[in-house]
Amino acid sequence: MSNLVPVISNNIEVPTFIPSRALTRNGIRNRRSMLRGALWPIAKAAVALTAVFVRELLF
């Protein structure tokens, strides 16, 4: 088993690509828009359920 460690560690390739600041900013923007797109239906449903709950509670 100890012979596998050098074999595994010799085959690891480290990527040398470093993203530029512009690519990083675009990635952050894309991540934000994806997150908004995923959370918006959940937020609308939560507001609708809260409104129904409050209406049933008060009336």
C-alpha positions as CSV (number, residue, x, y, z in Angstrom):
1,M,0.0,0.0,0.0
2,S,2.8,2.4,0.7
3,N,4.0,2.0,-2.9
4,L,0.7,3.6,-4.1
5,V,1.4,7.0,-2.6
6,P,4.3,8.0,-4.8
7,V,2.4,6.7,-7.9
8,I,-0.7,8.7,-7.1
9,S,1.3,11.9,-6.1
10,N,3.4,11.8,-9.3
11,N,0.3,11.8,-11.6
12,I,-1.3,14.9,-10.1
13,E,-1.4,17.8,-12.5
14,V,-1.8,21.3,-11.1
15,P,-3.5,23.7,-13.5
16,T,-1.6,26.9,-14.1
17,F,-4.5,28.9,-15.4
18,I,-5.2,31.9,-13.2
19,P,-8.5,33.7,-14.1
20,S,-8.3,37.4,-14.9
21,R,-10.2,39.9,-12.8
22,A,-12.7,40.4,-15.6
23,L,-13.5,36.7,-15.8
24,T,-13.8,36.5,-12.0
25,R,-16.3,39.5,-12.1
26,N,-18.3,37.9,-14.8
27,G,-18.4,34.6,-12.9
28,I,-19.6,36.4,-9.8
29,R,-22.3,38.2,-11.8
30,N,-23.4,34.9,-13.4
31,R,-23.5,33.2,-10.0
32,R,-25.6,36.0,-8.6
33,S,-28.1,35.9,-11.4
34,M,-28.4,32.1,-11.2
35,L,-28.9,32.4,-7.4
36,R,-31.6,35.1,-7.9
37,G,-33.3,32.9,-10.5
38,A,-33.3,30.0,-8.2
39,L,-34.5,31.9,-5.1
40,W,-37.1,34.1,-6.7
41,P,-39.8,31.4,-7.0
42,I,-39.1,30.2,-3.5
43,A,-39.4,33.8,-2.2
44,K,-42.7,34.3,-4.1
45,A,-44.1,31.1,-2.7
46,A,-43.1,32.0,0.8
47,V,-44.8,35.4,0.5
48,A,-48.0,33.8,-0.9
49,L,-48.1,31.2,1.9
50,T,-47.5,33.9,4.5
51,A,-50.3,36.0,3.1
52,V,-52.7,33.0,3.1
53,F,-51.7,32.1,6.7
54,V,-52.2,35.7,7.9
55,R,-55.5,36.0,6.1
56,E,-56.8,32.8,7.7
57,L,-55.5,33.9,11.1
58,L,-57.1,37.3,11.0
59,F,-60.4,36.6,9.2
